[in-house]
Amino acid sequence: MKQKRQRFSFRHIYLVILFVILESDVIYAQRFEHIVDYQVNFANISYKGKQYVGIRSFQDQGQNYVLSVDPITLETYVLNRNACKIVAVTSIEKVPYFDSSLYMKSFKHVRSNEQVLQDAGIDFPFPKERGINLTIDLCPSHKPLDKIVFETLFVAFKGVENSLPVAISLSGKWILNHETDLQWLINLQNRGLLTITWINHTYNHKVNKDPLNHNFLLATGTDVNYEVIANEKLMLSKGIVPSVFFRFPGLVSSNKIIEQVLSFGLIPVGSDAWLAKGQHAKDGSIVLIHANGNEEIGVQDFIQLLKSEQSNIKSKHWILHDLHEGFQY
């Protein structure tokens, strides 16, 4: 008797993929909209034979999760707590494998540059290959997203790279006022057109007219703990896994606040090429532009930079670096 061939529809394929995603203990794009008991907790985590540094714990819909960092690659993951072997520690330095990791080396580099008022943290170029580390800040703004930044990128790298690495610094007030623009960016990531490193840029991103040493996070009455933690929770509620990186509003900080940020397990990232301020990009530079509608000069300077490097881009002699890879010096 002739056996009947099994036919698979797109629905069958979708259900198989969905099953695989749901069976995974690593959470990639889940919206955590009912977070409770969100805590800064450090832990030694073992998951499927790999070691991670736990930096946050929380509950959502009765499930327990941990936000964790791979100390070798600096990638972050939300793991189901029940699938992990966890040993709590009182501080990040007490995780056994932290001391010799890239994670710890990054802390040391930050501390070597934490005395300056502006642009502290990791702010120097990583000249491994020709190209730049592109960081795009989204500070609070009533103006729409400058989509031309991304559209120009796609045109410049068409036929050269499939997924472009960019780091996007999100402020909470921008997220709340730009749901459609945020989803547009998330869709680009989901389609594989962008590989996005999502950076915490504080919840309120307050700014006043005072001198820098009394402005941004240094303004009187600022609750740094709230600015960091509230923004992480908001990002998670939108299906975004916060990276291990942090960007100070206005790139303004103090020794005290840098130590606070490090105590959260986060790595401050500055910039050696804020284009709107006339700083020029070098190979490996951490380039800063704002795509929140408030920095036309920076956006135009970036577009001109892409045009000037077009022949090198097409010959693959000028690339966009992934910020994580740049730290592996």
Secondary structure by P-SEA (a helix, b strand, c coil): cbbbbbbbcaaaaaaaaaaaaaaccccccccccccccccbbbbbcccccbbbbbccccccccbbbbbcccccccccccccccccbbbbbccccccccccccaaaaaaaaaaaccccccccccccccccccccbbbbbbccccccccaaaaaaaaaaacccccbbbbbbbbbaaaaaacaaaaaaaaaaaaaccccccccccccccccccccccccccccccccaaaaaaaaaaaaaaaccccccccccccccccaaaaaaaaaacbbbbbbccccccccccccccbbbbbcccccaaaaaaaaaaaaaaaaaaaaccbbbbcccccccc
